[in-house]
């Protein structure tokens, strides 16, 4: 039942359950780097966003040439992608960049298809949405504060069969099913709260305000603005992270962690 649900959510034929979202990315990159002739061809260039990604994007141990692609606060520049991507490339990104910015996934997928590149979509924040159905390989986390917040585990999904070591603790399958059953309700609750926060802070610069987001990133210009945003968070009992931070934005900003509410 769990794998069938994830097949439906991702639109992929094969689903592999692993111990974490981190493990999902590591195994996927390792298998792509060690690709054999009867699976994926050899790739040697890893294209990642310059912000709004996960730290493992930059710190993986596979021996790729890493290219950080220019973004607008996490959202890829399609013109730059066209310039650097080729048949030796893997494009690795989060379709909900930094949990707050929707990537143009249809266009990104089309560019990768034309150029012969492999697209890996981290859907830890976008699972349950159309954004989570683009890519050759889809990876995700069930970690704490994710839409599927089991607090453990992750998955890999692909139409092609992959040589993945499934190391998920099967005693947690029933709990995972329960989390999948309430995914839509949980995500909707977070999106609604994020909209409320954006409305409250309408006079501030909210990055990618139009995106359905799990966090709200507010850029500030000076200490006065910063302190006003922090006071709002404290008054509303909202968790936050201070930026610059690769996993959000490389700007002076405050990321209000709505997904932790």
PyMOL commands that set and color helices and strands:
alter all, ss='L'
color gray80, all
select helices_A, chain A and resi 2-10+21-33+55-59+78-84+105-115+130-133+170-181+183-200+223-235+258-260
alter helices_A, ss='H'
color red, helices_A
select strands_A, chain A and resi 14-18+45-49+65-69+71-72+75-76+89-94+96-97+101-102+118-122+137-141+154-158+205-206+216-219+240-243+253-256
alter strands_A, ss='S'
color yellow, strands_A
deselect
rebuild
show_as cartoon
